[in-house]
Amino acid sequence: MRFDKKANILILALLIGLLLSLQMKNDAKTYAFININTVATLSNELDATKKDIVGLKALIRSSGNELNRYEMLKDNDEDMQAFLRDEIFKTKAVAGYTNVIGEGILVRLADNLEETQRNINFDLVHDVDIAMILNDLINSGAEAISINGKRILSKTEIICIGPLIRINGEGVGAPFIIKAIGNKDQLFAALNAPHTYAYNLRESYGLEIETMKSDFILIPKYSD
Amino acid sequence: MKNRVFILLLSITLGLVLAFQYQLVRDTADGIVFSQRVNQLTSELKQANEEKVQLIADLNELERRLREYESDAAEESVYVKTLSDELAKFRQMAGYTDVKGPGVVVVLDNPPLENQFGEYTNNLIYNYEYILLVISNLNAAGAEAISINGQRHTNYTEIVPVGSHLNINGVSMIPPIEIKAIGNTQTLESVLNFKGGAIWEMKNLNFQVDIRLVEEMEIQRQIKTFEFRYAQPYE
């Protein structure tokens, strides 16, 4: 019996010694401890850089073409002028300083005017609602957007100023008429597909949102 | 009795060591896969960055030659000069040029891990309306150029959650989100620090916000060119 116990202790002690030495050998110096965030960050960064490279290549191609055209035109002043005017018009259009026409949608966005007995804030159109709807439209390929005749550009602010919303430095009140040019079906879906932001505003908060497709939408240029 | 206590202690130690061992082996096994992946990603990223730097240099060279042609032509006639000045102006408005100036850098990040509740409530990716609000606020303060993680904010910039990241200008990114804006630093700062504003709300929700004023910074041009497909511009 005494012998048994001694043997037990011996075996245990051996095991511990073995495991301890294994543990020490298994020193983690050779492995870097990396969490999953590092991998995600890196692969995102890589993805972004690759997309940038694709964009840069396209830009270099178009600049090369432009350069070739310049070389052909440089001796002829009139051609040069025509070329520059053409470029100005194109750039101006992209910057939002020309009127545009095309197919798209019309949206009427208004406060919930019924008596609802709940917090008044749930019944109103807020600046963030408009910002989200515009963002959804841009994501669905909107090429030009206006609200109550004010062209929406990257520098446009959409800010609550009490009963109005400030857009391009001027107050705009409900109902908001949003016009957007782009693929009309996609734009329509951006506001009417289930669980889009606009859908939730209409179904859960009872705001008035009507969308209409049209083949002929006119959007004015940006004016200061 | 003494022996039994001894064996008990030994068994506990043994159990602990075994558990540690198991834990360590499991962690490092994952770690090996991760570290290989990371090494691979880092080297790919390095290559991609080198290529990008090279391409940007090429592009700058091309643009320099283009500007040279323009200024040559402009020297010959005043009208061409007016035209090329106007073109430069609209290029800048469309976001096709790098811009420099004083401004603010805002870094928005998710709350520290111990303050996150659930997957959606405290994740910037699913609360991206705050990014829209911050940009709107910056615009209200007269920001002249804005970029988000290096992507220029243009008329066609979307901010959209896709799975576990945000797509901005079609490029996917995860927090931290760095927003740069050029403009009057005083106005930009005060609009951001406005009590009850978007940043204030974010701080209340434990989001990590860092606002820095910068005397001189650069905001990159947009790298994609934009073409209308449905809209027809006219004067």
Boltz contact constraints between the chains, C-beta under 6 A:
constraints:
  - contact:
      token1: [A, 12]
      token2: [B, 10]
      max_distance: 6.0
  - contact:
      token1: [A, 16]
      token2: [B, 14]
      max_distance: 6.0
  - contact:
      token1: [A, 19]
      token2: [B, 17]
      max_distance: 6.0
  - contact:
      token1: [A, 23]
      token2: [B, 21]
      max_distance: 6.0
  - contact:
      token1: [A, 26]
      token2: [B, 24]
      max_distance: 6.0
  - contact:
      token1: [A, 31]
      token2: [B, 28]
      max_distance: 6.0
  - contact:
      token1: [A, 31]
      token2: [B, 31]
      max_distance: 6.0
  - contact:
      token1: [A, 32]
      token2: [B, 35]
      max_distance: 6.0
  - contact:
      token1: [A, 33]
      token2: [B, 31]
      max_distance: 6.0
  - contact:
      token1: [A, 34]
      token2: [B, 34]
      max_distance: 6.0
  - contact:
      token1: [A, 34]
      token2: [B, 35]
      max_distance: 6.0
  - contact:
      token1: [A, 34]
      token2: [B, 38]
      max_distance: 6.0
  - contact:
      token1: [A, 39]
      token2: [B, 37]
      max_distance: 6.0
  - contact:
      token1: [A, 42]
      token2: [B, 41]
      max_distance: 6.0
  - contact:
      token1: [A, 43]
      token2: [B, 41]
      max_distance: 6.0
  - contact:
      token1: [A, 44]
      token2: [B, 172]
      max_distance: 6.0
  - contact:
      token1: [A, 44]
      token2: [B, 173]
      max_distance: 6.0
  - contact:
      token1: [A, 44]
      token2: [B, 174]
      max_distance: 6.0
  - contact:
      token1: [A, 45]
      token2: [B, 45]
      max_distance: 6.0
  - contact:
      token1: [A, 46]
      token2: [B, 41]
      max_distance: 6.0
  - contact:
      token1: [A, 46]
      token2: [B, 44]
      max_distance: 6.0
  - contact:
      token1: [A, 46]
      token2: [B, 45]
      max_distance: 6.0
  - contact:
      token1: [A, 47]
      token2: [B, 172]
      max_distance: 6.0
  - contact:
      token1: [A, 48]
      token2: [B, 171]
      max_distance: 6.0
  - contact:
      token1: [A, 49]
      token2: [B, 48]
      max_distance: 6.0
  - contact:
      token1: [A, 49]
      token2: [B, 52]
      max_distance: 6.0
  - contact:
      token1: [A, 50]
      token2: [B, 48]
      max_distance: 6.0
  - contact:
      token1: [A, 51]
      token2: [B, 171]
      max_distance: 6.0
  - contact:
      token1: [A, 52]
      token2: [B, 52]
      max_distance: 6.0
  - contact:
      token1: [A, 52]
      token2: [B, 223]
      max_distance: 6.0
  - contact:
      token1: [A, 53]
      token2: [B, 51]
      max_distance: 6.0
  - contact:
      token1: [A, 53]
      token2: [B, 52]
      max_distance: 6.0
  - contact:
      token1: [A, 55]
      token2: [B, 223]
      max_distance: 6.0
  - contact:
      token1: [A, 55]
      token2: [B, 224]
      max_distance: 6.0
  - contact:
      token1: [A, 56]
      token2: [B, 55]
      max_distance: 6.0
  - contact:
      token1: [A, 56]
      token2: [B, 223]
      max_distance: 6.0
  - contact:
      token1: [A, 59]
      token2: [B, 59]
      max_distance: 6.0
  - contact:
      token1: [A, 60]
      token2: [B, 58]
      max_distance: 6.0
  - contact:
      token1: [A, 60]
      token2: [B, 59]
      max_distance: 6.0
  - contact:
      token1: [A, 63]
      token2: [B, 62]
      max_distance: 6.0
  - contact:
      token1: [A, 67]
      token2: [B, 66]
      max_distance: 6.0
  - contact:
      token1: [A, 70]
      token2: [B, 69]
      max_distance: 6.0
  - contact:
      token1: [A, 77]
      token2: [B, 77]
      max_distance: 6.0
  - contact:
      token1: [A, 80]
      token2: [B, 73]
      max_distance: 6.0
  - contact:
      token1: [A, 84]
      token2: [B, 83]
      max_distance: 6.0
  - contact:
      token1: [A, 87]
      token2: [B, 87]
      max_distance: 6.0
  - contact:
      token1: [A, 88]
      token2: [B, 86]
      max_distance: 6.0
  - contact:
      token1: [A, 88]
      token2: [B, 87]
      max_distance: 6.0
  - contact:
      token1: [A, 91]
      token2: [B, 90]
      max_distance: 6.0
  - contact:
      token1: [A, 91]
      token2: [B, 91]
      max_distance: 6.0
  - contact:
      token1: [A, 91]
      token2: [B, 94]
      max_distance: 6.0
  - contact:
      token1: [A, 92]
      token2: [B, 90]
      max_distance: 6.0
  - contact:
      token1: [A, 93]
      token2: [B, 233]
      max_distance: 6.0
  - contact:
      token1: [A, 94]
      token2: [B, 94]
      max_distance: 6.0
  - contact:
      token1: [A, 94]
      token2: [B, 226]
      max_distance: 6.0
  - contact:
      token1: [A, 95]
      token2: [B, 90]
      max_distance: 6.0
  - contact:
      token1: [A, 95]
      token2: [B, 93]
      max_distance: 6.0
  - contact:
      token1: [A, 95]
      token2: [B, 94]
      max_distance: 6.0
  - contact:
      token1: [A, 96]
      token2: [B, 155]
      max_distance: 6.0
  - contact:
      token1: [A, 98]
      token2: [B, 233]
      max_distance: 6.0
  - contact:
      token1: [A, 99]
      token2: [B, 234]
      max_distance: 6.0
  - contact:
      token1: [A, 100]
      token2: [B, 231]
      max_distance: 6.0
  - contact:
      token1: [A, 100]
      token2: [B, 233]
      max_distance: 6.0
  - contact:
      token1: [A, 101]
      token2: [B, 232]
      max_distance: 6.0
  - contact:
      token1: [A, 102]
      token2: [B, 230]
      max_distance: 6.0
  - contact:
      token1: [A, 102]
      token2: [B, 231]
      max_distance: 6.0
  - contact:
      token1: [A, 102]
      token2: [B, 232]
      max_distance: 6.0
  - contact:
      token1: [A, 103]
      token2: [B, 230]
      max_distance: 6.0
  - contact:
      token1: [A, 128]
      token2: [B, 129]
      max_distance: 6.0
  - contact:
      token1: [A, 128]
      token2: [B, 133]
      max_distance: 6.0
  - contact:
      token1: [A, 131]
      token2: [B, 132]
      max_distance: 6.0
  - contact:
      token1: [A, 131]
      token2: [B, 136]
      max_distance: 6.0
  - contact:
      token1: [A, 132]
      token2: [B, 129]
      max_distance: 6.0
  - contact:
      token1: [A, 135]
      token2: [B, 132]
      max_distance: 6.0
  - contact:
      token1: [A, 135]
      token2: [B, 159]
      max_distance: 6.0
  - contact:
      token1: [A, 138]
      token2: [B, 158]
      max_distance: 6.0
  - contact:
      token1: [A, 139]
      token2: [B, 158]
      max_distance: 6.0
  - contact:
      token1: [A, 139]
      token2: [B, 160]
      max_distance: 6.0
  - contact:
      token1: [A, 143]
      token2: [B, 228]
      max_distance: 6.0
  - contact:
      token1: [A, 143]
      token2: [B, 230]
      max_distance: 6.0
  - contact:
      token1: [A, 143]
      token2: [B, 231]
      max_distance: 6.0
  - contact:
      token1: [A, 144]
      token2: [B, 231]
      max_distance: 6.0
  - contact:
      token1: [A, 153]
      token2: [B, 155]
      max_distance: 6.0
  - contact:
      token1: [A, 154]
      token2: [B, 153]
      max_distance: 6.0
  - contact:
      token1: [A, 154]
      token2: [B, 154]
      max_distance: 6.0
  - contact:
      token1: [A, 154]
      token2: [B, 155]
      max_distance: 6.0
  - contact:
      token1: [A, 155]
      token2: [B, 139]
      max_distance: 6.0
  - contact:
      token1: [A, 157]
      token2: [B, 136]
      max_distance: 6.0
  - contact:
      token1: [A, 157]
      token2: [B, 139]
      max_distance: 6.0
  - contact:
      token1: [A, 157]
      token2: [B, 140]
      max_distance: 6.0
  - contact:
      token1: [A, 158]
      token2: [B, 136]
      max_distance: 6.0
  - contact:
      token1: [A, 159]
      token2: [B, 136]
      max_distance: 6.0
  - contact:
      token1: [A, 159]
      token2: [B, 140]
      max_distance: 6.0
  - contact:
      token1: [A, 181]
      token2: [B, 230]
      max_distance: 6.0
  - contact:
      token1: [A, 181]
      token2: [B, 231]
      max_distance: 6.0
  - contact:
      token1: [A, 182]
      token2: [B, 230]
      max_distance: 6.0
